């Protein structure tokens, strides 16, 4: 039994491989590329973000809560410019009935869909890919929900 307890500290780094608590813009880009996402890297005002094409729609991947280029959270954002946007009641129904994402009307009354992922507790690259994939599904459903053509 003592021998097994002795091995635990040696095994922890092996078991933790692939778990990250932060991500750099370069690492985020490598993940997008490896997963074959269509994206464009944008650098503005010293910050990096990515324009994505998900479900045939435009979205942004924003790196948030960054210190010295290591960011501890990610946000996916999609805004819709519409001549006849949905009502606030329709947006609230989305938030009541759906999980994970949040929807709201921006200052211009246009619908927005967002989704956040906190990395600080530790996530795998697979969890980040699932975050992107699930947002794509949610984005497709939201576009239909609000009547976006």
SEROMI-751847 format. One line per 10 residues: for each residue x, y, z of N, C-alpha, C. Coordinates in pm, 1 decimal. Example, Ala and Ser with C-alpha at 12.3 -4.5 7.8 and 13.67 -1.06 7.14 Angstrom:
BEGIN
1319.0 -569.0 780.0 1230.0 -450.0 780.0 1320.0 -330.0 780.0; 1285.0 -225.0 708.0 1367.0 -106.0 714.0 1290.0 3.0 787.0
***
This chain:
BEGIN
82.7 -119.4 0.0 0.0 0.0 0.0 87.1 125.7 0.0; 196.0 126.0 79.0 283.9 241.7 82.6 346.1 268.0 -53.6; 378.6 162.3 -122.8 440.0 176.2 -254.3 345.3 248.2 -350.8; 218.3 213.4 -349.6 118.8 275.8 -437.1 103.2 423.9 -403.6; 101.3 459.6 -276.1 89.9 599.8 -236.7 211.4 679.4 -282.3; 326.0 617.0 -281.4 448.1 681.2 -326.8 440.1 717.6 -475.1; 371.5 636.9 -554.1 361.4 659.6 -697.8 263.7 770.3 -736.8; 168.5 802.3 -652.4 66.9 902.2 -686.5 128.9 1035.5 -727.1; 221.4 1094.3 -650.0 280.2 1221.5 -694.2 352.8 1211.1 -828.7; 408.0 1095.0 -856.8 477.5 1077.4 -984.3 379.6 1066.3 -1101.6
261.0 1013.2 -1074.5 162.1 993.3 -1180.0 77.7 1117.1 -1208.6; 66.7 1207.7 -1113.9 -19.1 1324.5 -1132.7 14.4 1404.6 -1258.4; 140.7 1435.8 -1285.8 169.1 1509.7 -1408.7 126.7 1433.2 -1534.2; 140.2 1302.4 -1533.4 99.7 1221.4 -1648.1 -51.3 1226.6 -1665.3; -124.7 1212.8 -1554.1 -270.6 1215.6 -1559.6 -322.9 1352.7 -1602.0; -250.1 1457.2 -1569.8 -295.3 1592.8 -1599.4 -257.1 1640.3 -1739.4; -183.9 1560.1 -1814.2 -144.1 1603.4 -1947.6 -266.7 1638.3 -2030.0; -256.1 1745.7 -2106.2 -365.1 1784.5 -2193.8 -470.4 1869.9 -2126.2; -456.9 1894.2 -1996.7 -551.1 1980.9 -1926.4 -489.5 2119.6 -1918.7; -565.9 2217.0 -1960.1 -515.2 2354.8 -1957.0 -604.8 2442.7 -1871.8
-543.9 2542.4 -1809.1 -618.4 2640.1 -1729.7 -612.2 2778.5 -1793.3; -548.8 2786.0 -1907.9 -539.2 2909.6 -1983.3 -498.4 2877.7 -2125.7; -511.6 2978.4 -2212.5 -477.9 2958.2 -2352.8 -423.8 3088.4 -2411.2; -324.9 3076.9 -2496.4 -269.9 3193.2 -2565.6 -337.8 3204.3 -2702.4; -329.4 3320.1 -2765.4 -384.9 3333.1 -2900.4 -325.2 3231.0 -2997.9; -195.8 3205.6 -2985.3 -130.0 3108.4 -3073.5 -187.1 2967.7 -3052.2; -209.3 2930.2 -2925.2 -267.0 2799.1 -2895.7 -411.6 2789.1 -2944.6; -486.5 2897.2 -2929.1 -625.7 2898.3 -2977.6 -628.7 2880.9 -3129.0; -538.8 2949.8 -3197.6 -532.6 2937.0 -3343.0 -494.9 2795.1 -3384.5; -402.1 2734.3 -3312.1 -363.0 2596.5 -3342.9 -481.0 2500.9 -3325.4
-562.4 2522.7 -3222.0 -681.2 2438.9 -3201.0 -781.9 2456.2 -3314.8; -804.2 2580.0 -3355.3 -897.2 2606.0 -3465.2 -849.7 2540.0 -3593.8; -721.1 2553.5 -3619.0 -663.1 2494.8 -3739.6 -671.3 2341.9 -3736.7; -634.5 2281.5 -3624.0 -636.0 2135.2 -3611.3 -777.5 2079.4 -3627.9; -878.2 2156.1 -3585.7 -1016.9 2111.0 -3595.2 -1082.1 2151.1 -3728.1; -1002.9 2211.6 -3817.4 -1048.4 2250.9 -3952.6 -1161.3 2353.7 -3952.6; -1161.2 2444.2 -3854.7 -1258.2 2553.6 -3856.5 -1214.3 2658.6 -3956.4; -1310.8 2721.2 -4020.7 -1281.5 2836.1 -4106.9 -1273.5 2958.2 -4016.3; -1160.6 3025.8 -4018.7 -1141.4 3139.7 -3929.6 -1047.0 3241.7 -3991.6; -1050.9 3361.2 -3933.9 -956.7 3467.4 -3966.1 -907.9 3524.8 -3834.0
-777.0 3533.1 -3818.4 -717.6 3591.7 -3697.5 -719.5 3743.7 -3713.7; -765.6 3813.7 -3610.4 -773.3 3959.3 -3613.3 -697.1 4013.5 -3493.2; -611.6 4112.8 -3518.1 -539.5 4180.3 -3410.9 -578.2 4327.1 -3413.4; -638.2 4372.8 -3304.0 -681.1 4512.7 -3291.9 -649.7 4563.0 -3152.3; -586.9 4677.0 -3143.9 -559.2 4738.7 -3014.5 -484.4 4648.7 -2918.3; -394.7 4566.3 -2970.2 -316.6 4477.3 -2886.4 -389.7 4350.5 -2844.6; -512.7 4332.4 -2890.5 -589.0 4211.7 -2858.0 -608.2 4126.4 -2982.6; -617.5 3997.2 -2962.6 -638.6 3902.2 -3071.6 -774.5 3836.7 -3053.1; -848.0 3825.3 -3161.9 -970.6 3745.6 -3162.2 -982.2 3678.7 -3298.0; -1081.4 3592.1 -3310.7 -1095.9 3515.0 -3433.7 -1236.5 3529.7 -3489.4
-1245.0 3559.7 -3618.7 -1372.9 3558.0 -3689.7 -1392.1 3416.1 -3741.8; -1504.9 3357.1 -3706.7 -1532.5 3219.4 -3745.5 -1651.6 3211.8 -3839.8; -1658.3 3102.2 -3910.2 -1775.5 3068.7 -3990.2 -1831.7 2940.9 -3929.7; -1945.9 2951.6 -3862.3 -2010.0 2838.7 -3797.2 -2153.9 2828.9 -3846.9; -2195.6 2711.5 -3887.6 -2331.6 2689.8 -3937.7 -2364.2 2787.0 -4050.9; -2261.7 2824.7 -4127.7 -2282.1 2919.1 -4237.3 -2301.2 3062.6 -4192.0; -2280.4 3088.7 -4063.6 -2300.1 3222.2 -4006.6 -2169.0 3274.0 -3948.5; -2162.4 3405.1 -3933.8 -2043.2 3465.7 -3875.3 -2051.3 3467.4 -3723.6; -1939.5 3439.4 -3660.7 -1929.5 3442.3 -3515.1 -1788.9 3486.4 -3477.8; -1772.0 3524.6 -3354.3 -1640.3 3563.5 -3302.3 -1601.9 3472.0 -3188.7
-1474.4 3437.5 -3184.0 -1415.6 3370.4 -3068.2 -1327.0 3474.0 -3000.6; -1365.7 3512.0 -2879.7 -1293.8 3614.4 -2805.1 -1217.1 3549.1 -2691.1; -1092.3 3589.0 -2673.5 -1010.0 3542.4 -2563.2 -1024.8 3644.7 -2451.8; -1070.8 3597.4 -2335.2 -1107.2 3688.4 -2227.0 -1021.5 3661.8 -2102.6; -1024.1 3759.2 -2013.4 -954.4 3747.8 -1885.0 -807.6 3711.0 -1905.6; -739.0 3792.1 -1985.0 -601.3 3764.0 -2024.0 -500.9 3839.2 -1936.9; -394.0 3769.1 -1905.0 -279.0 3828.0 -1836.8 -154.1 3778.2 -1906.8; -75.2 3870.2 -1959.5 49.1 3835.2 -2029.0 23.6 3729.3 -2137.4; -76.0 3753.7 -2220.1 -113.2 3669.2 -2334.8 -175.8 3535.0 -2299.3; -189.7 3501.2 -2172.0 -256.8 3377.1 -2133.2 -396.8 3413.9 -2084.5
-496.9 3358.0 -2150.8 -635.9 3392.6 -2122.2 -704.8 3277.3 -2050.8; -785.2 3311.0 -1950.2 -846.6 3206.3 -1868.1 -993.4 3180.2 -1902.7; -1044.3 3247.2 -2006.5 -1179.1 3214.5 -2051.7 -1193.4 3248.2 -2199.7; -1292.3 3184.0 -2259.7 -1324.3 3205.3 -2401.1 -1470.2 3245.4 -2410.3; -1500.4 3327.8 -2509.7 -1639.4 3363.6 -2535.5 -1666.7 3352.4 -2684.5; -1777.9 3288.9 -2717.5 -1827.3 3286.3 -2854.7 -1941.2 3385.5 -2863.1; -1943.2 3463.6 -2970.9 -2039.1 3573.0 -2987.4 -2089.9 3573.7 -3130.4; -2220.2 3587.2 -3145.9 -2279.5 3605.4 -3278.6 -2390.2 3708.2 -3267.3; -2381.5 3811.5 -3348.7 -2484.4 3915.0 -3352.3 -2557.0 3909.4 -3486.1; -2684.3 3942.5 -3484.6 -2767.6 3936.2 -3604.1 -2829.1 4072.9 -3630.3
-2803.7 4127.3 -3747.4 -2865.8 4252.7 -3787.6 -2991.7 4217.2 -3866.8; -3107.5 4261.0 -3814.8 -3233.9 4221.7 -3875.7 -3325.5 4343.1 -3892.5; -3399.0 4345.2 -4002.8 -3498.2 4451.0 -4023.8 -3611.5 4438.3 -3923.2; -3652.4 4313.1 -3895.5 -3759.1 4288.4 -3797.6 -3707.5 4189.4 -3692.7; -3636.4 4240.4 -3590.9 -3580.3 4151.5 -3489.4 -3690.7 4089.6 -3403.2; -3658.6 3980.3 -3336.4 -3757.3 3917.3 -3248.3 -3787.3 4005.4 -3127.0; -3897.2 3977.5 -3064.7 -3935.2 4052.1 -2944.7 -3848.7 4008.7 -2826.7; -3849.0 4092.2 -2726.7 -3778.0 4057.6 -2603.4 -3838.9 3931.2 -2542.6; -3968.4 3913.9 -2555.6 -4034.5 3793.8 -2505.1 -3979.8 3669.2 -2574.0; -3956.4 3677.9 -2705.5 -3902.1 3564.1 -2780.1 -3760.0 3532.7 -2732.7
-3679.4 3636.5 -2712.5 -3542.2 3619.2 -2662.9 -3544.9 3557.3 -2523.0; -3632.6 3607.3 -2437.4 -3643.5 3552.5 -2301.8 -3687.0 3406.4 -2304.4; -3771.0 3370.2 -2398.7 -3813.9 3230.6 -2411.2 -3694.3 3141.7 -2444.6; -3604.2 3189.9 -2530.2 -3481.6 3114.3 -2560.2 -3404.4 3088.1 -2431.0; -3384.0 3192.3 -2352.9 -3306.7 3179.9 -2229.2 -3374.6 3087.5 -2127.8; -3506.6 3085.4 -2126.9 -3580.9 2997.0 -2036.6 -3572.4 2851.2 -2079.7; -3579.0 2827.3 -2210.3 -3592.1 2692.1 -2262.9 -3460.5 2624.8 -2301.8; -3355.8 2700.6 -2323.9 -3227.8 2645.5 -2369.9 -3123.7 2654.4 -2259.9; -3022.6 2570.5 -2271.9 -2914.5 2569.7 -2174.0 -2785.3 2620.6 -2236.2; -2695.7 2663.2 -2152.3 -2556.8 2699.2 -2183.0 -2540.6 2836.4 -2247.7
-2610.6 2865.3 -2354.5 -2594.6 2995.5 -2420.2 -2683.7 3099.1 -2353.5; -2658.3 3225.0 -2387.6 -2747.8 3331.7 -2344.0 -2775.8 3420.2 -2465.3; -2896.6 3469.0 -2469.6 -2938.1 3556.9 -2579.0 -2986.3 3688.3 -2519.3; -2968.7 3794.4 -2595.7 -3018.7 3925.2 -2554.0 -3032.5 4014.1 -2676.7; -3097.3 4127.1 -2657.9 -3104.4 4228.3 -2762.6 -2999.2 4333.5 -2730.4; -2914.2 4365.7 -2828.2 -2808.5 4464.7 -2803.7 -2867.6 4605.6 -2800.9; -2782.7 4705.7 -2787.5 -2829.2 4844.7 -2774.1 -2908.8 4892.4 -2894.8; -2889.3 4827.8 -3011.4 -2964.4 4862.9 -3131.3 -3089.8 4777.9 -3148.5; -3115.8 4687.8 -3053.2 -3232.6 4601.4 -3059.8 -3211.3 4475.9 -3142.8; -3085.7 4449.1 -3182.1 -3054.8 4330.5 -3261.9 -3024.5 4212.4 -3169.5
-3065.2 4090.5 -3209.0 -3039.5 3973.0 -3125.9 -2892.6 3930.7 -3126.6; -2849.1 3881.0 -3012.8 -2712.0 3834.8 -2992.3 -2718.7 3700.5 -2920.2; -2627.6 3611.9 -2957.6 -2612.0 3485.3 -2887.2 -2467.8 3476.4 -2839.3; -2449.4 3444.0 -2712.0 -2315.8 3430.2 -2653.9 -2306.9 3299.8 -2575.1; -2181.3 3256.5 -2557.8 -2154.7 3135.8 -2480.2 -2013.6 3149.7 -2424.2; -1994.9 3122.0 -2297.2 -1865.2 3135.7 -2232.2 -1811.8 3000.8 -2185.9; -1679.4 2991.5 -2181.8 -1612.4 2874.3 -2127.6 -1500.9 2922.3 -2035.4; -1512.2 2885.7 -1907.5 -1410.6 2918.5 -1808.2 -1306.0 2807.1 -1809.3; -1181.7 2843.2 -1833.1 -1073.1 2744.8 -1839.6 -1002.1 2727.5 -1705.5; -1026.6 2816.9 -1611.5 -944.1 2823.5 -1491.0 -947.2 2696.5 -1405.9
-1053.6 2617.6 -1412.9 -1059.3 2492.8 -1337.4 -991.8 2377.8 -1408.8; -954.5 2399.7 -1534.7 -888.7 2297.5 -1614.3 -983.0 2234.2 -1715.4; -946.4 2240.9 -1840.5 -1023.5 2178.4 -1948.7 -926.1 2114.7 -2047.1; -975.6 2018.9 -2121.3 -895.0 1957.1 -2226.7 -921.4 2028.2 -2358.9; -835.4 2000.9 -2454.4 -858.5 2055.2 -2588.3 -988.7 1999.6 -2645.4; -1021.7 1875.5 -2608.6 -1147.8 1815.9 -2652.0 -1267.9 1892.8 -2598.7; -1258.2 1943.0 -2476.0 -1367.3 2022.5 -2418.3 -1381.5 2155.5 -2492.1; -1269.7 2214.0 -2533.8 -1276.2 2338.7 -2610.0 -1339.3 2313.0 -2746.1; -1304.4 2202.1 -2809.9 -1365.3 2167.7 -2938.5 -1515.1 2142.7 -2920.8; -1553.8 2073.6 -2813.5 -1695.9 2050.5 -2786.2 -1768.4 2183.0 -2765.4
-1704.3 2277.4 -2698.0 -1757.9 2412.5 -2677.4 -1787.9 2478.0 -2812.6; -1694.4 2468.1 -2904.8 -1714.0 2524.6 -3038.9 -1824.6 2450.7 -3115.1; -1822.6 2318.9 -3109.9 -1922.2 2239.1 -3181.9 -2063.4 2263.1 -3128.5; -2077.6 2267.2 -2996.6 -2209.1 2289.3 -2937.7 -2260.8 2429.4 -2966.1; -2170.0 2527.4 -2969.5 -2213.4 2662.4 -3004.7 -2262.1 2665.6 -3148.9; -2194.4 2593.3 -3236.7 -2237.5 2589.3 -3376.0 -2379.9 2533.7 -3387.1; -2408.2 2427.4 -3314.1 -2544.5 2370.9 -3313.2 -2643.7 2470.9 -3256.1; -2606.8 2535.3 -3146.6 -2693.1 2633.3 -3082.7 -2716.0 2753.1 -3174.2; -2612.5 2794.2 -3243.4 -2621.5 2907.6 -3335.3 -2720.3 2878.2 -3448.6; -2711.5 2759.1 -3503.3 -2804.4 2717.3 -3609.2 -2948.7 2721.5 -3556.5
-2970.2 2666.7 -3437.3 -3103.3 2663.8 -3377.6 -3152.9 2805.2 -3344.8; -3063.6 2890.2 -3295.3 -3101.1 3027.2 -3260.8 -3140.4 3106.5 -3384.5; -3064.5 3091.0 -3491.5 -3097.8 3161.9 -3615.8 -3239.0 3125.4 -3661.2; -3272.0 2998.9 -3652.3 -3406.7 2954.7 -3686.8 -3509.4 3010.6 -3587.3; -3477.2 3007.9 -3460.0 -3564.6 3054.4 -3351.8 -3605.5 3199.7 -3372.0; -3510.0 3282.7 -3417.9 -3539.3 3426.7 -3434.8 -3586.8 3460.9 -3576.2; -3592.2 3360.4 -3664.5 -3638.2 3385.1 -3800.5 -3535.5 3453.7 -3887.9; -3407.2 3427.4 -3860.8 -3300.6 3486.3 -3942.5 -3282.1 3405.9 -4069.6; -3286.2 3475.1 -4182.5 -3268.0 3407.9 -4312.9 -3124.1 3409.2 -4355.4
***
